Amino acid sequence: MLKIMRLTIEDKEAITNVFISVFTKEPWNDDWSNTTQLDMYINDLVGQGYSLTYGLYDKDELIGIALGYVKHWYSGTEYIINELCIKSEHQGKGAGSFFLAEIEKAVKELGIKQIFLLTDRNVPAFNFYKKNGFVAEETTIPMVKKLGE
């Protein structure tokens, strides 16, 4: 039976384990071998006063995480999801859609008006989010400037 729960920094080890199990594999292949950087990143996402983190459980096993924060914006309060993932062995079985639907219910109860996230267009997550009611912003694009070392 699937259920969601709010997570905190005290759940950091379990969060990190799920994060690593998903994002170091296809299609992401992120290199998180720098454990200090990983530790700081998880702290940034989960350990702040504005952090809002959810976990998806299958019985007692944490199988999915949503790491984000609350942003108070002029058009209403938003939930910004920085990272969302489901363990690979649970993907394609409806767990992700269930998780998003339950997150939506939970954040609505907090007075949140919209959910915002970023993903790559060339990964399966893009179509997953579209299937779950997200739309691509046509006027907003992410920009980056790499700083020399």
C-alpha positions in Angstrom: 0.0 0.0 0.0 1.4 3.4 -1.1 1.3 6.4 1.2 3.1 9.7 1.4 4.7 11.4 4.4 6.5 14.6 5.1 10.2 14.1 5.6 12.7 16.1 7.5 16.5 16.4 7.8 16.3 13.5 10.3 15.4 11.3 7.3 18.5 12.4 5.5 20.2 9.0 5.2 17.1 7.3 3.7 16.6 10.3 1.3 20.2 10.2 0.2 20.0 6.4 -0.5 17.0 6.9 -2.7 18.5 9.9 -4.4 21.8 8.0 -5.2 19.9 4.9 -6.4 18.1 6.9 -9.0 20.2 9.8 -10.2 23.5 7.9 -10.6 21.9 5.7 -13.2 20.3 6.1 -16.6 19.1 8.5 -17.9 20.8 10.9 -15.5 24.2 9.3 -14.8 25.1 12.0 -12.3 28.5 11.6 -10.6 27.9 12.0 -6.9 31.2 10.5 -5.8 32.0 13.7 -4.0 30.2 12.8 -0.8 30.8 16.2 0.8 29.1 17.9 -2.1 26.2 15.4 -1.9 25.9 15.9 1.8 25.7 19.7 1.4 23.2 19.4 -1.5 20.8 17.2 0.5 21.2 19.6 3.5 20.4 22.5 1.1 17.2 20.8 -0.1 15.9 19.3 3.1 17.5 21.2 6.0 16.2 24.7 5.5 13.3 26.4 7.2 11.4 26.7 3.9 12.1 23.1 2.8 9.2 21.0 2.0 10.1 17.3 1.5 7.8 14.4 0.8 8.5 10.7 0.8 6.5 7.9 -0.9 6.4 4.7 1.0 5.4 1.2 -0.1 4.6 -0.3 3.3 7.8 0.6 5.3 10.1 1.1 2.3 10.9 4.7 1.1 10.6 4.3 -2.7 10.3 8.0 -3.8 11.2 11.5 -2.7 10.2 15.0 -3.6 12.7 17.5 -2.4 11.6 21.1 -2.7 10.7 24.3 -1.0 7.9 26.9 -0.5 8.2 30.1 -2.4 6.0 33.1 -1.6 5.4 34.8 -4.9 3.3 37.8 -6.0 0.8 35.5 -7.8 0.5 33.1 -4.8 2.5 30.6 -2.9 4.4 28.0 -4.9 5.9 24.6 -4.2 9.2 24.4 -6.1 10.3 20.8 -6.6 14.1 20.6 -7.1 14.3 16.8 -7.2 11.6 14.2 -7.6 12.3 10.5 -8.2 11.0 7.0 -7.8 13.3 4.0 -7.3 13.7 2.3 -10.7 12.1 -1.0 -9.7 8.9 0.9 -8.9 8.8 3.1 -12.0 6.2 2.4 -14.7 3.7 1.0 -12.2 1.7 4.2 -11.3 3.7 5.1 -8.2 5.0 8.4 -9.6 1.6 9.5 -10.7 0.1 8.5 -7.3 2.9 10.4 -5.6 2.3 13.6 -7.6 -1.4 13.5 -7.0 -0.9 13.1 -3.3 1.6 15.9 -3.2 -0.8 18.1 -5.0 -3.5 17.4 -2.4 -1.1 18.0 0.5 0.3 21.3 -0.8 -3.2 22.6 -1.6 -4.1 22.1 2.0 -1.1 24.4 2.8 -2.5 27.1 0.6 -0.1 26.5 -2.3 -1.4 27.7 -5.7 1.0 25.9 -8.1 3.8 23.4 -8.4 6.9 24.4 -10.4 9.8 22.1 -11.5 12.5 21.8 -14.1 13.4 18.8 -16.2 15.2 18.0 -19.4 13.1 17.7 -22.5 15.0 14.7 -23.7 14.4 12.4 -20.8 11.3 10.2 -19.9 10.5 12.5 -17.0 9.4 15.2 -19.4 6.5 13.1 -20.8 5.7 11.8 -17.4 5.2 15.3 -16.1 3.1 16.3 -19.1 0.9 13.2 -18.6 0.4 14.4 -15.0 -0.9 17.8 -16.0 2.3 19.9 -16.1 2.9 22.2 -19.1 6.1 23.5 -20.5 6.6 27.2 -19.9 7.2 28.7 -23.4 8.4 32.1 -22.2 10.8 31.0 -19.4 14.1 29.3 -20.1 16.8 28.3 -17.7 20.1 30.1 -18.1 23.5 29.4 -16.8 26.9 31.1 -16.7 29.8 28.8 -15.9 32.5 30.6 -13.9 36.2 29.9 -14.7 38.2 28.0 -12.1 
